[in-house]
């Protein structure tokens, strides 16, 4: 992994820039305004993000627009994944394979087995085999040949937050009293 990535992530300003870029493309001036910094300072930070390949720049005359390179961000995060090698019999289910891995907790919910935590981190998990999402539960997918299983935690990204207020009618108020 290129050390430019660590340089890029070592600044709170650049991390804040990446967070803004996760929402969409930004002009350098827009980033500067959103972060309350000067345009030249924003441009220097943007250059560091580009050098780390975490952002790409499009030029429209003298206007520069930055865009997050999500694939590079995901690739960078993948470098911190743990890799295990196990051996199972032909026809074993993915469930059988995952039972061999320490830290993977599986529970039965209804008629399906699901991954509920990895290394004590609860959440929603999906699995892929050789980069593809199977359409069957982990206890039904059979390993017929060698392959790679990836367990991925779905990380919620807040898109909308809704505060709900319940309006109490006058008749309901009198019933409560």
Backbone as a chain_set.jsonl record, in Angstrom:
{"seq": "XXXXXXXXXXXXXXXXXXXXXXXXXXXXXXXXXXXXXXXXXXXXXXXXXXXXXXXXXXXXXXXXXXXXXXXXXXXXXXXXXXXXXXXXXXXXXXXXXXXXXXXXXXXXXXXXXXXXXXXXXXXXXXXXXXXXXXXXXXXXXXXXXXXXXXXXXXXXXXXXXXXXXXXXXXXXXXXXX", "coords": {"N": [[0.857, -1.176, 0.0], [0.555, 2.165, -0.785], [2.393, 4.711, 0.815], [1.44, 7.26, 0.631], [-1.246, 7.22, 1.111], [-1.49, 6.99, 3.878], [-0.399, 9.429, 4.594], [-2.318, 11.084, 3.461], [-4.535, 10.489, 5.052], [-3.743, 11.412, 7.487], [-4.452, 13.921, 8.228], [-6.925, 15.916, 9.728], [-8.399, 17.767, 8.286], [-8.225, 16.774, 5.641], [-9.496, 14.314, 5.971], [-12.019, 15.245, 6.637], [-12.59, 16.437, 4.184], [-12.768, 14.138, 2.58], [-15.045, 12.997, 3.694], [-16.976, 14.882, 2.918], [-16.757, 14.543, 0.163], [-17.781, 12.023, -0.07], [-20.43, 12.474, -0.198], [-20.788, 13.627, -2.652], [-19.619, 15.23, -5.722], [-17.325, 17.996, -5.555], [-16.469, 21.428, -6.036], [-13.263, 22.925, -5.741], [-13.395, 25.401, -4.492], [-15.859, 25.177, -3.233], [-15.32, 23.143, -1.378], [-13.436, 24.493, 0.161], [-15.017, 26.544, 1.243], [-16.95, 25.033, 2.677], [-15.335, 23.879, 4.598], [-14.274, 26.021, 5.834], [-11.769, 27.147, 5.111], [-9.005, 28.574, 3.252], [-8.99, 28.883, -0.37], [-6.475, 28.252, -1.657], [-5.306, 26.643, 0.373], [-7.172, 24.561, 0.505], [-6.791, 23.55, -2.061], [-4.174, 22.558, -1.868], [-4.531, 20.491, 0.013], [-6.31, 18.937, -1.463], [-4.648, 18.122, -3.546], [-2.933, 16.371, -2.214], [-4.756, 14.35, -1.572], [-5.335, 13.505, -4.155], [-2.797, 12.572, -4.966], [-2.644, 10.349, -3.374], [-4.474, 8.848, -4.608], [-7.07, 8.828, -3.719], [-8.902, 10.619, -4.477], [-10.176, 12.05, -7.489], [-9.587, 14.481, -10.047], [-11.392, 16.707, -12.051], [-11.046, 18.951, -14.679], [-12.468, 21.962, -15.631], [-11.893, 24.271, -17.539], [-10.709, 26.883, -15.651], [-11.813, 25.914, -13.417], [-11.908, 23.458, -10.92], [-12.983, 20.247, -10.143], [-13.513, 17.928, -7.62], [-13.695, 14.414, -7.032], [-14.566, 11.614, -5.104], [-12.669, 8.636, -5.023], [-14.05, 5.864, -4.666], [-13.497, 3.118, -4.997], [-10.72, 2.933, -4.575], [-10.618, 3.728, -1.925], [-12.036, 1.612, -0.705], [-10.355, -0.486, -1.424], [-8.071, 0.2, -0.018], [-8.99, -0.095, 2.61], [-9.423, -2.807, 2.619], [-6.93, -3.89, 2.917], [-6.553, -4.238, 5.597], [-7.873, -6.502, 6.326], [-8.359, -9.765, 7.761], [-6.871, -12.863, 6.846], [-7.614, -16.228, 6.388], [-6.786, -19.702, 6.1], [-8.398, -22.647, 5.418], [-9.403, -26.101, 5.455], [-11.892, -28.063, 4.027], [-14.259, -30.758, 3.585], [-15.277, -31.959, 0.346], [-18.318, -30.671, -0.837], [-19.089, -29.64, 1.565], [-20.872, -27.215, 3.494], [-20.941, -23.605, 3.394], [-21.469, -22.747, 5.902], [-20.378, -24.857, 7.436], [-17.685, -24.382, 6.853], [-17.303, -21.789, 7.912], [-17.643, -22.264, 10.602], [-15.208, -23.159, 11.323], [-13.663, -20.97, 11.712], [-12.338, -18.863, 14.064], [-14.04, -16.5, 16.073], [-16.205, -15.952, 14.439], [-19.547, -15.637, 14.734], [-22.487, -17.453, 14.541], [-25.975, -17.647, 14.155], [-29.144, -19.312, 14.346], [-31.91, -18.191, 12.667], [-35.169, -18.414, 12.319], [-35.546, -20.565, 9.64], [-33.016, -20.296, 8.706], [-29.446, -19.952, 8.819], [-27.45, -17.397, 10.049], [-24.809, -14.966, 9.916], [-23.968, -13.257, 12.749], [-22.103, -11.858, 14.191], [-18.688, -10.818, 14.016], [-15.625, -11.277, 15.387], [-16.654, -10.273, 17.79], [-18.038, -8.023, 16.918], [-21.083, -6.99, 16.444], [-23.605, -7.026, 13.9], [-24.922, -6.581, 10.56], [-24.193, -9.004, 8.235], [-22.891, -10.086, 5.124], [-22.077, -12.582, 2.683], [-19.667, -13.511, 0.22], [-18.755, -15.581, -2.5], [-15.925, -16.214, -4.209], [-16.041, -13.573, -5.136], [-18.705, -13.211, -5.825], [-22.166, -12.81, -4.981], [-23.92, -15.305, -3.506], [-27.187, -16.817, -3.926], [-28.315, -18.31, -1.991], [-28.752, -19.385, 1.45], [-26.08, -19.582, 3.97], [-25.972, -22.149, 5.02], [-26.865, -23.723, 2.98], [-25.328, -23.399, 0.689], [-22.996, -25.171, -1.106], [-19.641, -26.184, -1.045], [-17.92, -27.124, -3.715], [-15.538, -26.961, -4.986], [-12.255, -25.458, -4.648], [-12.163, -22.178, -3.281], [-12.763, -18.704, -2.517], [-14.046, -17.233, 0.326], [-15.63, -14.34, 1.302], [-16.396, -12.364, 4.035], [-18.495, -9.777, 4.711], [-19.173, -6.882, 6.477], [-22.048, -5.013, 6.701], [-22.079, -1.664, 6.705], [-23.842, 0.879, 8.122], [-24.806, 3.761, 6.404], [-25.834, 6.86, 6.977], [-28.578, 8.07, 5.349], [-31.021, 9.329, 5.517], [-32.62, 10.913, 8.203], [-35.238, 10.633, 10.355], [-37.307, 12.288, 12.451], [-39.951, 11.463, 14.362], [-43.001, 12.703, 15.404], [-45.677, 12.165, 17.484], [-48.902, 13.049, 17.166], [-51.186, 13.97, 19.528], [-54.554, 13.563, 19.969], [-57.281, 15.651, 21.152], [-59.255, 14.132, 22.463], [-57.853, 11.867, 23.183], [-56.058, 12.941, 25.005], [-57.738, 13.573, 27.156], [-58.51, 11.028, 27.886], [-56.158, 10.045, 28.95], [-55.875, 11.473, 31.268]], "CA": [[0.0, 0.0, 0.0], [1.332, 3.393, -0.923], [2.392, 5.494, 2.054], [0.691, 8.495, 0.401], [-2.576, 7.06, 1.707], [-1.386, 7.324, 5.293], [-0.204, 10.882, 4.644], [-3.621, 11.692, 3.155], [-5.461, 10.284, 6.164], [-3.17, 11.927, 8.732], [-4.946, 15.28, 8.466], [-8.367, 16.009, 9.974], [-8.978, 18.521, 7.169], [-8.372, 15.877, 4.484], [-10.543, 13.336, 6.311], [-13.288, 15.981, 6.475], [-12.801, 16.565, 2.734], [-13.239, 12.836, 2.09], [-16.438, 12.842, 4.136], [-17.8, 15.699, 2.027], [-16.739, 13.933, -1.167], [-18.64, 10.836, -0.05], [-21.772, 12.958, -0.528], [-20.847, 14.001, -4.063], [-18.499, 15.998, -6.255], [-17.192, 19.347, -5.025], [-15.472, 22.364, -6.543], [-12.278, 23.251, -4.712], [-13.914, 26.547, -3.733], [-16.939, 24.659, -2.385], [-14.678, 22.46, -0.246], [-12.833, 25.535, 1.007], [-16.098, 27.216, 1.972], [-17.553, 24.081, 3.617], [-14.378, 23.588, 5.669], [-13.842, 27.305, 6.358], [-10.34, 27.329, 4.848], [-8.796, 29.315, 2.011], [-8.954, 28.072, -1.587], [-5.147, 27.651, -1.851], [-5.117, 25.559, 1.356], [-8.019, 23.45, 0.033], [-6.142, 22.991, -3.249], [-3.019, 21.749, -1.416], [-5.076, 19.264, 0.605], [-6.873, 18.153, -2.571], [-3.515, 17.529, -4.263], [-2.474, 15.227, -1.418], [-5.767, 13.29, -1.774], [-5.135, 13.001, -5.519], [-1.555, 11.796, -4.982], [-2.95, 9.069, -2.729], [-5.492, 8.247, -5.472], [-8.354, 8.766, -3.021], [-9.791, 11.549, -5.176], [-9.788, 12.396, -8.856], [-9.926, 15.872, -10.355], [-11.8, 17.055, -13.41], [-10.824, 20.371, -14.941], [-13.38, 22.657, -16.528], [-11.238, 25.583, -17.62], [-9.992, 27.159, -14.403], [-12.571, 25.313, -12.328], [-11.49, 22.088, -10.62], [-13.987, 19.515, -9.38], [-12.979, 16.693, -7.039], [-14.617, 13.295, -6.857], [-14.002, 10.534, -4.301], [-12.448, 7.351, -5.683], [-14.527, 4.886, -3.68], [-12.807, 1.831, -5.163], [-9.423, 3.021, -3.913], [-10.895, 3.761, -0.494], [-12.379, 0.243, -0.313], [-9.14, -1.29, -1.589], [-7.214, 0.545, 1.101], [-9.552, -0.694, 3.817], [-9.291, -4.255, 2.48], [-5.581, -4.271, 3.352], [-6.591, -4.533, 7.025], [-8.661, -7.72, 6.526], [-7.652, -10.978, 8.154], [-6.989, -13.94, 5.867], [-7.481, -17.554, 6.965], [-6.833, -20.836, 5.181], [-8.98, -23.832, 6.053], [-9.681, -27.21, 4.548], [-13.167, -28.737, 4.3], [-14.545, -31.839, 2.635], [-16.068, -31.569, -0.822], [-19.752, -30.669, -0.549], [-19.365, -28.98, 2.84], [-21.529, -25.921, 3.325], [-20.186, -22.458, 3.878], [-21.667, -22.781, 7.347], [-19.344, -25.747, 7.972], [-16.391, -23.706, 6.716], [-17.223, -20.655, 8.826], [-17.525, -22.778, 11.968], [-13.782, -23.391, 11.556], [-13.004, -19.684, 11.891], [-12.551, -18.26, 15.381], [-14.561, -15.139, 16.061], [-17.402, -15.82, 13.601], [-20.709, -16.14, 15.472], [-23.612, -17.758, 13.653], [-27.211, -18.006, 14.864], [-30.276, -19.734, 13.535], [-33.074, -17.303, 12.704], [-36.147, -19.127, 11.502], [-34.951, -21.757, 9.036], [-31.728, -19.912, 8.111], [-28.304, -19.644, 9.666], [-26.904, -16.107, 9.639], [-23.664, -14.457, 10.649], [-24.45, -12.149, 13.572], [-20.979, -11.052, 14.638], [-17.331, -11.239, 13.687], [-14.732, -10.715, 16.404], [-17.524, -9.565, 18.746], [-18.678, -6.85, 16.325], [-22.403, -7.362, 15.948], [-24.051, -6.255, 12.75], [-25.461, -7.324, 9.435], [-23.09, -9.506, 7.437], [-23.175, -10.843, 3.913], [-20.907, -13.34, 2.255], [-19.468, -13.68, -1.215], [-17.864, -16.679, -2.869], [-15.183, -15.83, -5.414], [-16.466, -12.253, -5.587], [-20.121, -13.169, -6.215], [-23.12, -13.024, -3.895], [-24.825, -16.436, -3.752], [-28.605, -16.566, -3.658], [-28.775, -19.271, -0.989], [-28.158, -19.169, 2.774], [-24.77, -20.197, 4.198], [-26.075, -23.587, 5.307], [-27.263, -24.439, 1.76], [-24.302, -23.273, -0.353], [-22.043, -26.278, -0.986], [-18.314, -25.964, -1.616], [-17.56, -28.254, -4.567], [-14.146, -26.771, -5.389], [-11.595, -24.419, -3.878], [-12.649, -20.834, -3.54], [-12.532, -17.703, -1.481], [-15.249, -16.705, 0.967], [-15.427, -13.043, 1.942], [-17.468, -11.948, 4.936], [-18.504, -8.315, 4.698], [-20.116, -6.246, 7.383], [-22.751, -3.878, 6.109], [-21.929, -0.508, 7.564], [-24.898, 1.827, 7.772], [-24.47, 5.132, 6.042], [-27.076, 7.588, 7.183], [-29.085, 8.808, 4.2], [-32.103, 10.178, 6.005], [-32.954, 10.767, 9.605], [-36.615, 11.081, 10.478], [-37.822, 12.431, 13.818], [-41.402, 11.293, 14.293], [-43.759, 13.218, 16.536], [-47.029, 11.619, 17.474], [-49.885, 14.074, 17.536], [-52.198, 13.421, 20.426], [-55.825, 14.277, 19.801], [-57.876, 16.169, 22.389], [-59.974, 13.061, 23.166], [-56.829, 10.976, 23.761], [-55.507, 13.624, 26.167], [-58.676, 13.444, 28.267], [-58.477, 9.633, 28.33], [-54.939, 9.838, 29.732], [-55.986, 12.156, 32.554]], "C": [[0.899, 1.233, 0.0], [1.255, 4.218, 0.365], [1.706, 6.841, 1.882], [-0.692, 8.424, 1.026], [-2.531, 7.44, 3.179], [-1.159, 8.82, 5.483], [-1.55, 11.577, 4.432], [-4.573, 11.598, 4.345], [-4.958, 10.86, 7.484], [-3.669, 13.33, 9.09], [-6.457, 15.272, 8.659], [-9.053, 16.745, 8.823], [-9.198, 17.614, 5.967], [-9.42, 14.809, 4.752], [-11.915, 13.996, 6.18], [-13.62, 16.181, 5.001], [-13.356, 15.259, 2.169], [-14.688, 12.602, 2.481], [-17.379, 13.655, 3.251], [-17.886, 15.071, 0.639], [-17.555, 12.65, -1.22], [-20.075, 11.211, -0.415], [-21.91, 13.333, -1.994], [-19.624, 14.807, -4.475], [-18.522, 17.418, -5.681], [-16.18, 20.135, -5.832], [-14.492, 22.605, -5.403], [-12.787, 24.411, -3.856], [-15.045, 26.127, -2.789], [-16.389, 23.928, -1.173], [-14.094, 23.481, 0.721], [-13.906, 26.205, 1.861], [-16.692, 26.298, 3.041], [-16.644, 23.82, 4.814], [-13.823, 24.859, 6.33], [-12.317, 27.464, 6.3], [-10.199, 28.088, 3.535], [-8.752, 28.354, 0.818], [-7.558, 27.487, -1.827], [-4.862, 26.495, -0.874], [-5.945, 24.341, 0.934], [-7.375, 22.768, -1.165], [-4.939, 22.125, -2.861], [-3.488, 20.442, -0.809], [-5.637, 18.348, -0.488], [-5.772, 17.446, -3.35], [-2.988, 16.3, -3.521], [-3.457, 14.062, -1.561], [-5.632, 12.671, -3.163], [-3.877, 12.146, -5.602], [-1.753, 10.42, -4.357], [-4.002, 8.281, -3.508], [-6.823, 8.03, -4.755], [-9.377, 9.698, -3.657], [-9.256, 11.782, -6.579], [-10.273, 13.815, -9.131], [-10.303, 15.995, -11.817], [-11.597, 18.553, -13.56], [-11.836, 20.868, -15.962], [-12.86, 24.084, -16.643], [-10.416, 25.8, -16.364], [-10.7, 26.578, -13.191], [-12.138, 23.861, -12.161], [-12.543, 21.432, -9.731], [-13.36, 18.206, -8.907], [-14.08, 15.667, -6.867], [-13.88, 12.217, -6.066], [-13.806, 9.295, -5.164], [-12.786, 6.264, -4.671], [-13.794, 3.556, -3.784], [-11.453, 1.834, -4.465], [-9.602, 3.026, -2.395], [-11.204, 2.351, 0.017], [-11.154, -0.66, -0.382], [-8.181, -1.048, -0.423], [-7.695, -0.123, 2.385], [-9.397, -2.213, 3.802], [-7.924, -4.754, 2.962], [-5.552, -4.652, 4.829], [-7.415, -5.792, 7.348], [-7.776, -8.88, 6.964], [-7.894, -12.051, 7.1], [-6.718, -15.268, 6.573], [-7.427, -18.581, 5.843], [-7.358, -22.026, 5.961], [-9.18, -24.896, 4.999], [-10.983, -27.869, 4.984], [-13.365, -29.834, 3.266], [-15.379, -31.303, 1.476], [-17.551, -31.686, -0.473], [-20.108, -30.056, 0.792], [-20.036, -27.641, 2.567], [-20.603, -24.797, 3.793], [-20.332, -22.361, 5.386], [-20.609, -23.661, 8.004], [-17.983, -25.073, 7.943], [-16.258, -22.582, 7.737], [-17.132, -21.087, 10.289], [-16.071, -23.054, 12.34], [-13.032, -22.107, 11.901], [-13.352, -19.11, 13.258], [-13.102, -16.857, 15.209], [-15.784, -14.931, 15.198], [-18.565, -16.457, 14.363], [-21.897, -16.263, 14.528], [-24.802, -18.153, 14.51], [-28.255, -18.444, 13.864], [-31.415, -18.746, 13.764], [-34.085, -17.904, 11.745], [-35.51, -20.386, 10.955], [-33.583, -21.473, 8.409], [-30.678, -19.694, 9.185], [-27.727, -18.33, 9.151], [-25.713, -15.734, 10.498], [-24.152, -13.246, 11.427], [-23.321, -11.307, 14.143], [-19.673, -11.672, 14.161], [-16.421, -10.511, 14.658], [-15.489, -9.796, 17.357], [-18.1, -8.26, 18.224], [-20.005, -7.298, 15.724], [-22.767, -6.494, 14.759], [-24.684, -7.151, 11.715], [-24.296, -7.717, 8.544], [-23.618, -10.228, 6.207], [-21.927, -11.64, 3.573], [-20.878, -13.391, 0.743], [-18.549, -14.869, -1.406], [-17.249, -16.313, -4.211], [-15.714, -14.53, -6.019], [-17.918, -12.138, -6.005], [-21.011, -13.467, -5.017], [-24.041, -14.191, -4.229], [-26.263, -16.083, -3.364], [-29.179, -17.537, -2.637], [-28.107, -18.977, 0.354], [-26.853, -19.959, 2.953], [-24.852, -21.691, 4.48], [-26.474, -24.396, 4.07], [-26.216, -24.375, 0.652], [-23.242, -24.341, -0.125], [-20.744, -25.95, -1.714], [-17.92, -27.218, -2.396], [-16.12, -28.169, -5.055], [-13.555, -25.645, -4.549], [-12.156, -23.053, -4.245], [-12.352, -19.931, -2.37], [-13.874, -17.185, -0.981], [-14.871, -15.37, 1.601], [-16.652, -12.738, 2.79], [-17.386, -10.433, 5.022], [-19.578, -7.799, 5.635], [-20.745, -5.066, 6.663], [-22.703, -2.736, 7.101], [-22.989, 0.504, 7.174], [-24.33, 3.206, 7.471], [-25.781, 5.895, 6.091], [-27.446, 8.379, 5.94], [-30.175, 9.776, 4.634], [-32.314, 9.872, 7.483], [-34.333, 11.369, 9.776], [-36.988, 11.115, 11.958], [-39.342, 12.413, 13.723], [-42.027, 11.829, 15.57], [-45.176, 12.684, 16.396], [-47.972, 12.691, 18.004], [-50.97, 13.406, 18.374], [-53.466, 14.251, 20.267], [-56.37, 14.699, 21.158], [-58.574, 15.064, 23.179], [-58.989, 12.081, 23.816], [-56.209, 11.591, 25.002], [-56.428, 13.452, 27.367], [-58.736, 12.013, 28.777], [-57.275, 9.35, 29.224], [-55.07, 10.438, 31.128], [-56.913, 11.453, 33.45]], "O": [[1.891, 1.294, 0.727], [0.176, 4.396, 0.931], [1.415, 7.51, 2.873], [-1.251, 9.445, 1.425], [-3.422, 8.13, 3.675], [-1.673, 9.41, 6.433], [-1.881, 12.535, 5.13], [-5.332, 12.53, 4.609], [-5.663, 10.807, 8.491], [-3.332, 13.856, 10.151], [-7.187, 14.694, 7.855], [-10.163, 16.385, 8.43], [-10.253, 17.677, 5.335], [-10.163, 14.436, 3.844], [-12.858, 13.387, 5.675], [-14.784, 16.107, 4.606], [-14.298, 15.27, 1.376], [-15.471, 12.07, 1.694], [-18.451, 13.18, 2.876], [-18.947, 15.064, 0.015], [-17.977, 12.229, -2.297], [-20.842, 10.37, -0.883], [-23.019, 13.356, -2.528], [-18.713, 15.035, -3.678], [-19.579, 17.964, -5.367], [-15.161, 19.597, -6.264], [-14.857, 22.498, -4.232], [-12.627, 24.402, -2.636], [-15.171, 26.655, -1.684], [-16.916, 24.064, -0.068], [-14.234, 23.356, 1.937], [-13.719, 26.406, 3.061], [-16.913, 26.724, 4.175], [-17.126, 23.57, 5.919], [-13.016, 24.789, 7.256], [-11.67, 27.852, 7.273], [-11.169, 28.229, 2.79], [-8.507, 27.159, 0.983], [-7.461, 26.31, -2.174], [-4.252, 25.495, -1.252], [-5.46, 23.211, 1.002], [-7.409, 21.542, -1.274], [-4.712, 21.075, -3.462], [-2.909, 19.39, -1.083], [-5.456, 17.132, -0.439], [-5.941, 16.3, -3.767], [-2.636, 15.3, -4.147], [-3.035, 12.91, -1.66], [-5.795, 11.462, -3.33], [-3.89, 11.096, -6.246], [-1.114, 9.447, -4.757], [-4.376, 7.176, -3.113], [-7.608, 7.16, -5.134], [-10.576, 9.579, -3.405], [-8.051, 11.722, -6.823], [-11.239, 14.286, -8.53], [-9.631, 15.464, -12.701], [-11.939, 19.328, -12.666], [-12.027, 20.264, -17.017], [-13.32, 24.986, -15.944], [-9.533, 25.004, -16.044], [-10.235, 26.736, -12.062], [-12.016, 23.125, -13.14], [-12.941, 21.983, -8.705], [-12.755, 17.474, -9.69], [-15.233, 15.999, -6.593], [-12.709, 11.94, -6.326], [-14.683, 8.942, -5.952], [-11.926, 5.805, -3.92], [-13.5, 2.931, -2.765], [-11.078, 0.846, -3.833], [-8.828, 2.401, -1.67], [-10.689, 1.943, 1.058], [-10.941, -1.497, 0.494], [-7.561, -1.98, 0.089], [-6.893, -0.654, 3.154], [-9.256, -2.835, 4.855], [-7.787, -5.908, 3.367], [-4.619, -5.323, 5.27], [-7.627, -6.107, 8.519], [-6.606, -8.967, 6.59], [-8.982, -12.14, 6.53], [-5.714, -15.414, 7.27], [-7.964, -18.352, 4.759], [-6.839, -22.372, 7.022], [-9.131, -24.622, 3.8], [-11.162, -28.195, 6.157], [-12.727, -29.841, 2.214], [-16.097, -30.313, 1.619], [-17.983, -32.677, 0.115], [-21.286, -29.954, 1.135], [-19.796, -27.012, 1.537], [-19.618, -25.028, 4.494], [-19.403, -21.933, 6.072], [-20.009, -23.272, 9.005], [-17.214, -25.178, 8.898], [-15.207, -22.438, 8.363], [-16.6, -20.352, 11.121], [-15.735, -23.169, 13.519], [-11.882, -22.161, 12.336], [-14.524, -18.898, 13.57], [-12.688, -16.118, 14.315], [-16.36, -13.843, 15.21], [-18.57, -17.664, 14.607], [-22.262, -15.323, 13.821], [-24.659, -18.902, 15.476], [-28.263, -18.022, 12.708], [-31.828, -18.499, 14.897], [-33.891, -17.908, 10.529], [-34.986, -21.197, 11.72], [-33.051, -22.301, 7.67], [-30.987, -19.302, 10.31], [-27.537, -18.168, 7.946], [-25.616, -16.134, 11.659], [-24.692, -12.307, 10.841], [-23.545, -10.163, 14.539], [-19.575, -12.878, 13.936], [-16.441, -9.283, 14.745], [-15.036, -8.7, 17.686], [-18.606, -7.459, 19.01], [-20.051, -7.899, 14.65], [-22.294, -5.365, 14.63], [-24.947, -8.328, 11.962], [-23.501, -6.867, 8.142], [-24.655, -10.891, 6.249], [-20.851, -11.394, 4.119], [-21.91, -13.323, 0.075], [-17.675, -15.134, -0.581], [-17.946, -16.127, -5.208], [-15.825, -14.394, -7.237], [-18.337, -11.086, -6.489], [-20.662, -14.268, -4.15], [-24.861, -14.084, -5.141], [-26.505, -15.168, -2.577], [-30.393, -17.584, -2.437], [-27.025, -18.39, 0.397], [-26.561, -20.881, 2.191], [-23.901, -22.423, 4.207], [-26.428, -25.626, 4.101], [-26.22, -25.222, -0.241], [-22.651, -24.4, 0.953], [-20.757, -25.494, -2.858], [-17.62, -28.254, -1.801], [-15.544, -29.168, -5.485], [-14.275, -24.959, -3.824], [-12.569, -22.817, -5.38], [-11.768, -20.343, -1.368], [-14.723, -16.756, -1.763], [-13.898, -15.288, 2.35], [-17.789, -12.838, 2.33], [-16.344, -9.874, 5.362], [-20.732, -8.225, 5.588], [-20.049, -4.229, 6.088], [-23.229, -2.839, 8.21], [-23.037, 0.943, 6.025], [-23.486, 3.73, 8.198], [-26.715, 5.608, 5.342], [-26.701, 9.266, 5.524], [-30.233, 10.912, 4.162], [-32.199, 8.732, 7.933], [-34.563, 12.51, 9.376], [-36.982, 10.085, 12.631], [-39.938, 13.266, 13.067], [-41.633, 11.456, 16.675], [-45.783, 12.748, 15.327], [-47.846, 13.163, 19.133], [-51.579, 12.416, 17.97], [-53.452, 15.474, 20.411], [-55.965, 14.165, 22.191], [-58.507, 15.041, 24.408], [-59.27, 11.532, 24.881], [-55.867, 10.88, 25.947], [-55.957, 13.212, 28.478], [-58.984, 11.79, 29.962], [-57.348, 8.527, 30.136], [-54.44, 9.957, 32.07], [-57.129, 11.89, 34.581]]}, "num_chains": 1, "name": "protein.A"}
